[in-house]
Every structure is written in C-alpha cells, then in structure tokens.
Amino acid sequence: MKRVTSMYRDRAGVDLAMTPMIDVVFLLLVFFLWTASFQIVEYVLPTELSWPDRQETSAQTPDPSWDFEPVVIQLLWRNGQPVYVVNETEVGSLTEIGQILAAIARIKPDNPVIIDPDPAVPFGRVIDVYDRSRLAGFEQVQFAASEDV
C-alpha cells in the first residue's frame, strides 16, 4: 500500500482562481483605453524660420486676417425711400443685395450677417433683407442694437 505524503496532500488542495486575475486584466485594459489619446499627431508646424537655401517665393501659411469680416447691411431711410449699404458700399436694390450675399455664401456660408436698420425704416423692409440673407444660405443673421438698449 502506498503511503500519502504531506507534500502531495498540500498540492491537491491548492486551486488557482483565475476570475480575479481576469478582472484585474480587464480593469487595466479599460484604464489604458480611457487614458490613451487618439488624436492625430501633427508633424508640420508653422514657423517663422527662414531657410537660406530656399527662395522667398515658397508657399507660406495664410494670414488669419484674410478671413472674411462680418457682412454689415445698413438700411437707411432717405426721401421716403430705403437706401441699402453693404459693407460701406451703397447698393441699389434688394436684388443686388441678394446677388452679393449669394456670392459671399458660396465662399463662406458660416460668415455672420449683421443687419443695422435705421429707426425710420419700416419693419417690412428689414424683414425683406433678413429673408434675402436666409435665402442666400446664411445661418447667422443678427440685428445690430443701439448702445442705449
């Protein structure tokens, strides 16, 4: 008859529990996914350095001041007739305003349009300019307010 040793008896009772180890691995995986950044790394950054071997006609980054200014439409009332001024340029009619706004909207539709009516201008004329702005494709149509408001 074979005799059971104490060493064999201790090994038979040991059972490895894998569930806590798998839980820890999943928690680490979740932690690393939350802390990882998935942004694209930029390799080309604009600088002000000049290279002596390059010519001055090389392409440069565009100046941010080249961006469009907001379109300001002033409505004035002279001699019982409306006068339209778009960005300090007098315009003859609503049709011309629509053409100007459509041309700007093709280039930059998210540019804001500011309508600045004179207090004497009938409200219907202001709504006509607003409608032309929306028909041209602008989403940011705002009204100018006086400082005492």
Residue pairs with C-beta under 8 A, 6 or more apart in sequence:
46 61
68 104
68 107
68 108
68 111
69 87
70 111
70 112
70 113
70 114
71 86
71 87
71 101
71 104
71 111
71 112
71 113
71 114
71 138
72 86
72 87
72 88
72 114
72 116
72 144
73 84
73 85
73 86
73 97
73 113
73 114
73 115
73 116
73 129
73 133
74 84
74 85
74 86
74 116
74 117
74 118
75 82
75 83
75 84
75 85
75 115
75 116
75 117
75 118
75 121
75 125
75 126
75 129
76 82
76 83
76 84
76 85
76 118
76 121
77 83
77 118
77 120
77 121
82 121
82 125
83 90
84 90
84 91
84 92
84 93
84 94
84 96
84 97
84 129
85 91
86 97
86 100
91 97
91 100
94 128
94 129
94 132
97 129
97 132
98 132
98 135
98 136
101 113
101 132
101 133
101 136
101 138
102 136
102 137
104 111
104 136
105 111
105 136
105 137
105 138
109 137
109 138
109 139
110 139
110 140
111 138
111 140
112 138
112 140
112 141
112 142
113 133
113 138
113 140
113 141
113 142
114 142
114 143
114 144
115 126
115 129
115 130
115 133
115 141
115 142
115 143
115 144
116 143
116 144
117 125
117 126
117 129
117 143
117 144
130 141
133 141
134 141
